[in-house]
């Protein structure tokens, strides 16, 4: 899509906000920084939403403006007086503003049981004594984040997602624990199309998979009430971020009552999901395999102790309904790993569950350079006995020196190129193999390749246009140029030797 003027203005505003907040935070570590900013953003959102409804109720004149039920029916959090933004602004320069902020969050939790144990009440901590909390409050004061108009533009969601991405970028390896780049998530969502049913993520991080599912439904004129959200997250801090991320989008998701390890404390044991979207941690070595050797989930083989990739894969397969479909991000090593993993992969392939493998470009993640692939697992494949391989490694644009993105605008159609070829393949809609990009392969062909699922092994090399120059002439030119380069190399070598001899060294 073409970026509109409003979109460009939004991008500039995001950058301005980040630069200002970054300056105010000073030398605070990013791991603490995110709690400060995201907590205040959340406060601004729920206060905006509440105060807009409050003013409407005042105008109606029935005296309902302080009645919590009047807000709940519109899915609006009730905000007590000493937690409202107007109160915080009035006291933003007080010496005890940290205590005031913590009290505000405590009051909100007490009035809204769904937020119990979710909010970060950390502002009165000695860790933040040098943080100018008052200026951060002032920074967001003129921004409308929770009004109806702002919600229609998804202002809060944009700002929140932008800050999450920036935190991931700055937080090094840890950032990847809670944020999957939106372009990867969008690709997965566009491929499996979660219009309705139960959507599950067993390693949900900050909830990005659910947010993109919601956006997909809205963009395709679907009804968000047609999906149910289920998720689980091991890290307590990240679990809180996910709860907040869903809350600001008014998504009523079941993420369990607490953070828990999916392998050892499955909070959705009886769930059968229609769609699974997940980016589990790559190559986890210490995942407690010894306690789960006889687990019911290992239908295709016991995963090795030293790597959880195939434990995640089998956990998700066990959660799929009879017509369920999953899009899973795994490290590329899982495509060709031998030993126990190779045997499990063989069994999954023979069970005809692998619908599509997409080799993704490098440098998509903020925190890791490990190449990854998207696995599409389907319990009800339309193309029985076949698997589609897509080599998308050449797609995307480097937006910084270290970061690549899959783009969708007037010039780039990276995500739709992947999703469209998958849907044409699925629906048998004029699908054709494209050398170097995609190939429909049978299970027998995969078997002949040792059950390796690396797309490059199947798609071949991209066709190139014939430039009309005979092969012999091309080779003559190439060898002539190479001979000249060899000659220059020898001359340079001799010059270096002579220079070293002058100062008393010989080689």
Long-range contacts (C-beta under 8 A, 24 or more apart in sequence): 1-408, 1-409, 1-410, 2-409, 2-410, 3-409, 6-153, 10-155, 10-158, 14-158, 14-159, 14-162, 17-139, 17-140, 17-143, 17-159, 17-163, 18-162, 18-163, 18-166, 20-139, 21-136, 21-139, 24-131, 24-132, 24-135, 24-136, 24-139, 25-131, 25-136, 26-130, 26-131, 27-130, 28-127, 28-128, 28-130, 28-131, 30-167, 30-170, 30-171, 30-175, 31-171, 31-174, 32-122, 32-127, 32-128, 33-167, 33-170, 34-163, 34-164, 34-167, 34-171, 34-241, 35-120, 35-122, 35-237, 36-122, 36-123, 36-128, 36-131, 36-133, 36-136, 37-136, 37-163, 38-120, 38-160, 38-163, 38-164, 38-241, 38-244, 39-101, 39-105, 39-119, 39-120, 39-122, 39-123, 40-101, 40-133, 40-136, 40-137, 40-140, 41-140, 41-145, 41-156, 41-159, 41-160, 41-163, 42-119, 42-244, 42-247, 42-248, 43-83, 43-85, 43-88, 43-101, 43-104, 43-105, 43-108, 44-85, 44-140, 44-141, 44-143, 44-145, 44-146, 45-145, 45-146, 45-156, 45-248, 46-76, 46-77, 46-79, 46-108, 46-146, 47-79, 47-83, 47-84, 47-85, 47-86, 47-88, 47-146, 48-85, 48-144, 48-145, 48-146, 48-147, 48-150, 49-76, 49-77, 49-146, 49-147, 49-151, 50-76, 50-77, 50-78, 50-79, 50-84, 50-146, 51-79, 51-84, 51-85, 51-86, 52-146, 52-147, 52-148, 68-111, 75-250, 77-108, 77-111, 77-112, 77-115, 77-247, 78-111, 78-112, 79-108, 79-111, 80-107, 80-108, 80-111, 82-107, 83-107, 83-108, 85-141, 88-137, 89-137, 89-138, 89-141, 92-133, 92-134, 92-137, 92-138, 93-134, 94-134, 96-124, 97-123, 97-133, 97-134, 97-137, 98-123, 98-124, 98-125, 98-128, 98-133, 99-123, 99-124, 101-133, 114-247, 115-243, 115-247, 117-240, 117-258, 118-240, 118-243, 118-244, 118-247, 119-240, 119-244, 120-240, 156-248, 157-211, 157-248, 157-249, 160-245, 160-248, 161-208, 161-211, 164-206, 164-208, 164-241, 164-245, 165-366, 168-366, 168-367, 169-366, 169-367, 169-403, 171-367, 172-367, 173-367, 173-368, 174-367, 175-366, 175-367, 176-365, 176-366, 176-367, 176-368, 177-205, 177-235, 177-238, 177-281, 178-205, 178-206, 178-235, 178-237, 178-238, 178-241, 178-242, 179-205, 179-206, 179-208, 179-366, 180-205, 180-208, 180-209, 180-279, 180-329, 180-365, 181-364, 181-365, 181-366, 181-405, 182-208, 182-212, 183-364, 183-396, 183-405, 183-406, 183-407, 183-414, 183-415, 184-279, 184-329, 184-360, 184-364, 184-374, 184-406, 185-209, 185-211, 185-212, 185-277, 185-279, 186-212, 186-216, 186-406, 186-408, 186-415, 187-358, 187-360, 187-374, 187-406, 187-415, 187-418, 187-419, 188-212, 188-277, 188-327, 188-329, 188-374, 189-213, 189-215, 189-216, 189-277, 189-327, 190-216, 190-415, 190-416, 190-418, 190-419, 191-327, 191-356, 191-358, 191-374, 191-376, 191-418, 191-419, 191-422, 191-423, 192-275, 192-277, 192-325, 192-326, 192-327, 192-376, 194-227, 194-274, 194-275, 194-277, 195-220, 195-222, 195-226, 195-227, 196-222, 196-223, 196-226, 196-227, 196-274, 197-226, 197-227, 197-228, 197-273, 197-274, 197-275, 197-321, 198-227, 198-228, 198-230, 198-271, 198-272, 198-273, 198-274, 198-275, 198-321, 199-227, 199-228, 199-229, 199-230, 199-273, 199-274, 199-275, 199-276, 199-277, 200-230, 200-231, 200-268, 200-271, 200-273, 200-275, 200-276, 200-277, 200-278, 200-319, 201-230, 201-231, 201-232, 201-276, 201-277, 201-278, 202-231, 202-232, 202-262, 202-276, 202-278, 202-280, 202-312, 202-315, 202-316, 202-319, 203-232, 203-233, 203-234, 203-262, 203-278, 203-279, 203-280, 203-281, 203-312, 204-231, 204-232, 204-233, 204-242, 204-255, 204-278, 205-233, 205-238, 205-241, 205-242, 205-279, 206-238, 206-241, 206-242, 206-245, 207-231, 207-241, 207-242, 207-243, 207-245, 207-246, 207-251, 207-253, 207-255, 208-245, 209-277, 209-278, 209-279, 210-245, 210-246, 210-251, 210-253, 210-277, 211-245, 211-246, 211-249, 211-251, 212-277, 213-275, 213-277, 214-249, 214-251, 224-251, 228-254, 229-253, 229-254, 229-255, 230-254, 230-255, 230-268, 230-271, 230-273, 231-255, 231-256, 232-256, 232-260, 232-262, 232-266, 232-267, 232-268, 233-259, 234-259, 234-260, 234-261, 234-262, 235-259, 261-288, 262-315, 263-287, 263-288, 263-292, 263-308, 263-311, 263-315, 264-288, 264-291, 264-292, 268-319, 271-319, 272-319, 272-320, 272-321, 272-322, 272-324, 273-319, 273-320, 273-321, 273-324, 273-326, 274-321, 274-323, 274-324, 274-325, 275-324, 275-325, 275-326, 276-316, 276-319, 276-320, 276-324, 276-325, 276-326, 276-327, 276-328, 276-377, 277-326, 277-327, 278-312, 278-316, 278-326, 278-327, 278-328, 278-329, 279-328, 279-329, 280-308, 280-309, 280-312, 280-328, 280-329, 280-330, 281-308, 282-309, 282-330, 282-331, 282-368, 282-370, 282-372, 283-307, 283-308, 283-309, 283-331, 283-333, 283-370, 284-308, 284-309, 287-311, 300-344, 300-347, 300-348, 300-351, 301-340, 301-343, 301-344, 301-347, 302-340, 303-340, 303-341, 303-344, 304-339, 304-340, 304-341, 307-337, 307-341, 309-333, 309-334, 309-337, 309-341, 310-334, 310-340, 310-341, 310-344, 310-345, 313-344, 313-348, 313-375, 313-377, 314-344, 316-377, 317-348, 317-353, 317-377, 320-377, 320-379, 321-379, 322-379, 322-380, 323-379, 323-380, 324-378, 324-379, 324-380, 325-355, 325-376, 325-377, 325-378, 325-379, 325-380, 326-375, 326-376, 326-377, 326-378, 327-374, 327-375, 327-376, 328-374, 328-375, 328-377, 329-360, 329-372, 329-373, 329-374, 329-375, 330-372, 330-373, 330-375, 331-370, 331-371, 331-372, 331-373, 332-359, 332-370, 332-371, 332-372, 332-373, 332-454, 334-373, 335-373, 335-452, 335-453, 335-454, 336-452, 336-453, 336-454, 342-450, 342-451, 345-451, 345-453, 346-451, 348-377, 349-387, 349-443, 349-446, 349-447, 349-451, 349-453, 350-443, 352-381, 352-384, 352-385, 352-443, 353-377, 353-378, 353-379, 353-381, 354-387, 354-453, 355-381, 355-383, 355-387, 355-388, 355-426, 356-387, 356-388, 356-389, 356-390, 356-422, 356-425, 357-387, 357-388, 357-389, 357-390, 357-453, 357-455, 358-390, 358-392, 358-418, 358-422, 358-455, 359-389, 359-390, 359-391, 359-392, 359-393, 359-454, 359-455, 359-456, 360-392, 360-393, 361-392, 361-393, 361-394, 361-395, 361-396, 361-404, 361-406, 362-393, 362-404, 363-396, 363-398, 363-402, 363-403, 363-404, 364-396, 364-403, 364-404, 364-405, 364-406, 366-403, 373-453, 373-455, 376-422, 382-426, 382-427, 382-428, 383-425, 383-426, 383-428, 383-440, 385-442, 385-443, 386-440, 386-441, 386-442, 386-443, 387-440, 387-441, 387-443, 387-446, 387-453, 388-421, 388-422, 388-425, 388-438, 388-439, 388-440, 388-441, 389-438, 389-439, 389-440, 389-441, 389-453, 389-455, 389-458, 389-459, 390-418, 390-421, 390-422, 390-437, 390-438, 390-455, 390-459, 391-436, 391-437, 391-438, 391-455, 391-456, 391-459, 392-417, 392-418, 392-437, 393-456, 433-459, 434-459, 435-459, 435-460, 435-461, 435-462, 435-463, 436-460, 436-461, 436-462, 436-463, 437-462
